[in-house]
């Protein structure tokens, strides 16, 4: 019986390693596609903007379309006013720009929103506060419910922690010149990158997505996603795709794919940057990643059958699997961590040369591929100081390994259809007007336990002389311990503050 279990564990270990190998190799595919067309696409986009600006300077405001900007809020006391004033400062005629504040708040944010809205109205800004009796469907429900009262032909959407520049609309609208373009997405920047090692590490990871992956997908006509904020939709596209739905936790990804299946093109504009807050605690970061992980797998189960039935090429469908199922990498990483010891026992406690290669190459590919992608993203975005930024890669890897447990739980909940609410990421804003308590659960204890288990595995590997695997096991040990203990102390601190308030 014991040998039979070891056989199963060994097979699962090999399958998980193979999966990680493919994920790592696909990073090079994205880099190839980025180098192939992204630079030429960027040049065309800048030329398009210049031509549009010139044409509208001659024609005047009468040629501008009407736009509605939606700002969904739920208990965002620290950032609501900043976002409202930034959107109100857009360099666009007030009569053609409607602002909808979709306020589902239940705390002091409501009074703040009303006060700021009244002040802006007095200056001529067209701003409406939209409130609902029941907060059904969370963000997707708020966006959907507000559509009948939206006057714009185009719908811009911002999360509350984003601070767009005044020229945002005028820089984005030129990219709707093609009637098949249904969405124009800007790149995310970072307001609080220098706050901590965690925020600096996150910035590198987000830059990899926005500097390499999104341009590669957009320029090569692969499926890509609206990132939930800092983008503008053509209203007709939202309606044609079936509108906002709340049956996944990533309503933005869901609508993006439904729109592209209808034949709409999504344009990504990397040189228009909208800065936003990065989660500044491990608990907040894990909460954000949990929502993205679970929602993306929910979307995969919902839409992959339709994508497979479509007339898209095999390669496009393959890339769609990598895109929608990206977070499956975390369960694979966790399987490798937990089954490395049984796999060694299956082989008699010693890895011979060929098995050593089989064990090491997938782990190397799964870490090296993303690392190369992140490094090139830093060189592309920050050519003067990219080397210093690349030094953050170890921290990013540790955080990535450390959230395996939490994200695996998210993936499993999506697979088994377990329902959970939309937990918004707490934002701090420019100050600390209010501290929103992080989600409390037992995941940090599981992460700490996983760190201890991997430490035991590391010692056994070292004592048996299998040193080639030890660096990867060390990443697991430190990653699980860092994320687990940090999250645990954050929850303890939050509980203490709550008891004293």
Secondary structure, DSSP 8 states (H G I E B T S, - for coil): -HHHHHHHHHHHHHHHHHHHHHHHHHHHHHHHHHHHHHHHHHHHHHHHHHHHHHHHHHH-GGG---EEEEEEESS-TTTHHHHHHHHHT-SS-GGGEEEEEEE---STHHHHHHHHHHHHHHTT-EEEEE--SS-TTHHHHHHHHHGGG---SEEEEE-TTEE--TTHHHHHGGGG-STTEEEEEEEEEESSGGG-HHHHHHHHHHHHIIIIIHHHHHHTT------SSSEEEEHHHHHHTT----SSS-HHHHHHHHHHHTT-EEEEEEEEEEEE----SHHHHHHHHHHHHHHHHHHHHHHHHHHHHSS--HHHHHHHHHHHTTTHHHHHHHHHHHHHHHHHHHTTT---HHHHHHHHHHHHHHHHHHHHHHHHHHHHH-TTTHHHHHTTHHHHHHHHHHTHHHHHHHHHHHHTT-----------TTS-S--------SHHHHHHHHHHHHHHHHHHHHHTT-GGGHHHHHHHHHHHHHHHHHHHHHHHHHHHHHHH-
